[in-house]
């Protein structure tokens, strides 16, 4: 298809200039002559570029990626041309992705990148490249179209007391790295995303990334590393945390907060996963740059990125989190929310007497668990097992929760005292008869 405006590719060294970290609206002038007053080899192309033309901004070594879109804001006057940034690409298109696209094989920069700093694209090449960019960077919705989400919404959905919420929010803002720890069923994962929403003030999932650690999770998955390709070769690929840090860093508003959520954080080999970033995630070192292991590139964790980890305190199979990471995080305990205003309002809406009796007994049972020397507070039963939307509640569902969720849990807790476990289950089942 034809373009009313021509599309150009601008190649710049990030050591000299990059549009990546510039706000939308930033302008930059390029000269058509070098220091010796000789015409640059891109003189003809820059002379041909007209005001309003689209400019795809590519950073050369070591980044090697398309980082922004710009437009020609002032056509060449024979000496200079001016570009204005119009969009940050939060998911950059890499050199390898461009090279692998057959539709771009005849682009001058792709065929012979040495010495090319500005070149035009045919209509087909422009279509293909812009489609690649849009596939990774859908056009942003207007900010006011996002659903508002405030502290009151959090307290209504998460069943946490207001005092606990205020303490948690303050802790995350101050430390920037927080681990939510607690017993099964207290809603750690559910709380984490909604905590991020409430601090942002809106449901903006583009500023939230979530991963789950496991024993085989590695630095290569998290930051970057060599990954096998279909042709049998190996190629450096960027990991989830690296990409998200870049997205936060490239936001034109440095005060917009981004949240990286790690489920089961203590299941991974943390020192191995974080590598040299173990230092960079500390609040005092945010923005401090270090060279990465796999690429000759200086990297930093931006100041507007916050990390929320989750940790199950009742999993006996997990080792304690190592000291190196422990001192970089604050630990906040998520407790069962049976006494919270939101949970009590839910019980009132359901209006089932048997459910109310079961909840009262679970609260008593948690007291027994907490006072048991072999268990403790970290093994208490969470409220999420008993969160039933009003229209979906029935007593059979409650019976299933007792028999298939709570019973196996208590049997594991008191594996060396099966009579005690059976007695506690019998009390709960009798409340339903």
PyMOL commands that set and color helices and strands:
alter all, ss='L'
color gray80, all
select helices_A, chain A and resi 43-48+95-100+102-104+108-111+123-136+143-145+151-158+162-175+188-200+205-207+219-222+240-250+265-267+270-274+277-280+283-285+323-326+341-350+353-371+377-379+383-386+390-392+395-413+418-430
alter helices_A, ss='H'
color red, helices_A
select strands_A, chain A and resi 7-12+27-31+54-59+65-74+80-94+118-120+177-182+208-212+224-228+234-238+258-263+290-291+298-299+305-312+330-333
alter strands_A, ss='S'
color yellow, strands_A
deselect
rebuild
show_as cartoon
